[in-house]
Amino acid sequence: MKTAVIFAGGVGKRMHSKDIPKQFLKMHGIPVIVHTINLFQDSPVIDNIVIACVKPYISYMNDLVNKYNLTKVKRIVAGGRNGQESIFNGLKAAEEIGDRNKDIVLIHDGVRPLITEKTIEDNIESVKKYGSAITSIKAKETILVVDDDESITKVPDRSHSRLARAPQSFYLNDILSAHEKAISENKFDFVDSCSMMTYYGKRLYLVNGPQENIKITTPDDFYTVRALLDAKENAQIYGFEK
């Protein structure tokens, strides 16, 4: 089976929203997290969806699943103290509903509502062929590597630089084993699955994703994604959608 593990365990401090985590803010009248889940709900290659949700909002998330008829959602579990723990909780739920040794999981941010069906399909095909898929985009500007004092230590060649995005996809057993090893070694500071798997010596393979596949972290991101959704709707109305 192919399971999307969507983590929405954060509270969005950088968004400065007063009353509600960023994943539940409404865009075009629909919560951002629902926009994201719908990408996988509508995909013919996805069998199940698991959501790791910020704990006080689990009941609300259940209401959204029912309201929007998100039938592929099989588990909603509590998020953790950080992204790493939230992903692990979601992966354990995926294990409960599937086959650890055979299933493919696509790990995705609840606040990235602009991937495409092709991105989902390319992730799955890359896992089948290579064992991993890290959605990325080419760097369009120069990347600077700095030290703790923000002094520049390296300027990587842009032609060999990529920006990691999501989904990040693996065989369930491979990514769960890495998480379990991290827990046994008391390592809880991996920023994403790509970082964890690289740390444990796994060779990872890239999948090209759409440039608009941004993560809603700040108010600027929110308005950018809303404008992109507007553009997509206008393209459909005026006949420019490809």
N, C-alpha and C positions, 0 to 999 in steps of 0.2 A: 504493500500500500504506500501511497504518497500522502504525507501529513504535513500541513502547514502549521508551524508552531509560531504563534503571534504573541509577542510580549508587549504588554501595556501596563507594566507595573510601576511606572514612574509617576511623580507628582508634578513635573514640569515647572520647576522653580524659575527657569530662565524665561518661561512664557509670561510670567507675571499675571496669570489669570487668577482672579480673586477667590472664586468659589469652587472651581472644578478642574481636575487634571486635564492637560492639553488634549489627550486622546478622546475626551468626551465633548470638547468644544464642537459646536455645530458649524458646518460648512454647507451652504445651500440647503439648510434646514435639516441636515443629517449629521450625526456625530462622525468625526474624523475616523474613529475606529471602525465604524460600520462601512464607510467608503473602502477602507483597507480590507476588511473581511470579505466584502463583496467581490474583490478581485479573485480570491481563492474559491469563494462560493460558486462563482460563475465559470470557473475553469474546469473543463472536462477531464483534466488529468489529475486533479486533486480529489482524494477520497475523503479525508477527514481534516478538521480544523481543531486545534487546541489553543486556548487563550490563557495566558498568565496575566492576571488582572490585579491591579492595586486592590488590596484586601477590602477596604471599606466600600468598594464599588462593585463587588461581585454580584450582589443582588440586582443592581442596576444593569450590569452587563447581561445577566440572565434575561431581564425584561427586554433589552434591546434585541437579543437573539430571537426571542419570541415575536416581538413586534415586526421585525424585518424578515422573518421566516428564514433564518440562517441555519438551514437544516444540516449542514455539514459540521457544525460545531458540536463536538462530542464531549468535550471537557472544558470547564472553566476552573482554573486553579489559582490560588493566591500567588501573587508575585513575591519576590524576595527582597532582601535588604539592598540589593543592587541588580544590575542587568544580568550579571553572570548567574546569580541565584535564581532569578526569574526564568531565565532560559532553562536552567536545570530542572526546575519544577515543571515547566512545560514539556520537556523531553521525557521526564518520568511518566507524565500523563499519556504521552504518545506511546510509550512502552506498554502501558496498561491496556490500551485499546488495539494494539497491533502486534507485530512480530519484530522484536529487537534485532534479530539477525538478518532480516530481509528488507525492512521498510526504509524508505527514503524520507528525510525530513527537510523541509524548507523553513529556515528560521528567519523571521521577518519582523521589522518594527511595526507596531500598531499605528505609528504616525508617519508612515510612508505610503500614501494612498495613490501613487501615480506610476506603479510598474505596469507592465503589459503582459498579455497572455504569452507572447513570445519569450519574455524574460522567464516566466514560470517554466515553460516547456524547455528552454535552453538549459535551465538549472538542472532539471531532471535528466536530460540527456547527458549532460556533463558528468553528473554523479554516476550514471550507468557506465560511462566510458572510462572516467578517470578516478572516480571515488570522491570527488568534491566539486563544488561550484561556488566561486566567490563573485558575486555580481559587482561590476566595477565600471568606471568611466575613465576615459583618458583625461589626464591633467591638461587643462586649457591655459593655465597660468603657471608661473614658476613657483615651485615648492621650496620652502626654506626649512632646514633642520636647525633648531636652536637648542642651547643648553638652558639650565635653570635660570640663568641671568638674562635670557633672551638674546644672547649673542649668537650670531650665525656660525654654525659649525660645518655645515655642508649645504651645497646647492645641487640636488640630484638632477641628472639629465632628464628634462621633461619628457623626452620621447620614451624613456624607460620608467616613467612614473604613472601610477594609477591611483584613483580615489576609490577606496572600498565602500560599497553600499550594501544593499540587501535586496533579495534574500541571499543568505549564505547557507549552502545545502550540502548534506552528507548522508551517508548511510547511518541509520540511527545508532547502531552499535559503536561505530567509530567515534561519533561526537559524544555519546554518553560515556564511553570509556575514558575519553579525555577529561570530561567533567569529574568523573569519579577519581581519576588520578590527581587532579587539581585539589579536590577536597581532601584527599589523603595527605597531600603535601602542604595543606593549609594555605593554598594560593587562591585568593578571592578578588584579585584586582585586574583580571583580564577584561578589556573593554569590549571585546566581541569574540565570536567563535573563530574568526580568522586569526586573531592574535593568539588564542589558546592553541589552536591546531599547529600554528607555525612554531610556537614555543616547544611543543612536543615532537617536533621534527617531521611533521606531515608535509608532503609536497602538495600544494594547492593549485587549482586551475581556475582561470578567469573565464567569466562570461560577460560579454558586453551588455550593459543595461542602458536604458534611456537617460539622457541628460536631466530630464525633469524629475527623476526619481530622488527627490530630496527628502530629508527628514525634517519634520516640523519641530523645531526646538525653540525658536524665538518668534516674537510677533511678526518680524519681517518674513520669516519662512511661511507663516500662516497666510499672510496676504499674497505671497508669491504663488503658493499652491492654489489658493482660491482663484487667482487670475488665470492660472493654467487650466483649471477646471472650466472656467468661463470660456476660455479659448476652445477647449474641446467641444463644449456644447454648441458654441457658435459654428464650429466647423461642421458638425452634424446637421445643423439647421440650414446652413447655406451650401451644403453639398461638397465641402472640401475635405471631409474625413476620409482618410485612406485606409 
